């Protein structure tokens, strides 16, 4: 089942698509000037939009998701040329981003975490080929890295307590 809304010129402005075969639209496409601007999707079938996909020049530019199912978009993924480059997550449902992931070639290369809720990263985690290789943390909240952990094949191999200026 499809539902269409047209603008004054007869161009499709919004289209509803039944993606689950139950006679109800679960995906809404929004168009402007013959271009797809965004999709709003009910992926869980509960009648609420829980994923919004934004497009630029025909490619995905951003996806907002309500992963927790509480009606709030808690994860935002950013894309360049159709490839994921950054992901921001509100893990604590506080309305603040507390996890940032940075990607190259679709692979997570660095993750920053706000552990104390002040909006600034306290932990930096580095990855190579999808495996953790280094973790740095400001455990005391003083703006200094005071714990460095190195990993090999995803396993902790060295832990060092240090005191150096934070360089994030």
C-alpha positions, 0 to 999 in steps of 0.5 A, a space after each residue: 500500500 502506498 499513500 501519496 501527498 502532492 504539492 501544488 505543481 503535482 510533484 510528490 511531496 510525501 509518499 507512505 510505503 507499507 514495508 511490512 505488508 499489513 496495509 499500514 505505511 511504515 516508511 514515509 519518503 519526503 521529496 522536494 524538487 524531485 529529490 528525496 530529502 528524508 525517510 521517516 520510518 517505524 521499524 518496530 511497527 508500533 506507530 512511532 517514527 524511530 529512524 529518520 534518514 536524511 539524504 543529500 545529492 541522493 546519498 545518505 548524509 545522516 541517520 537519527 535513531 531511537 535505539 532504546 524505543 523511548 521516543 527520543 532519537 538517541 543515536 545520530 550517524 553522519 555520512 560522507 559520500 555514503 560512508 559512515 564517518 561519525 556516530 554520536 550516542 546518548 547512552 544514558 538517556 540524558 539528552 546529552 551525547 556521551 559516546 562519539 565514534 569516528 570511522 574511516 573506510 567504514 571501520 571504527 578507528 576511535 571512540 570517545 566517551 564521557 563517563 562523568 556527564 560533563 559533556 567532555 570525553 574522559 576516555 579515548 579508545 583506538 582501534 585497528 582493523 576492528 580491534 582495540 589497541 589503546 585506551 586512555 582515560 582521565 579517571 580523576 576528571 582533572 583534564 589529564 590522562 592518568 591511565 593508559 592501557 595497550 591491547 594486542 588481539 583485543 586482550 589487555 597486555 599493559 596498564 600504565 598509570 600516568 599524569 600528562 596533560 589531556 590532548 583531545 
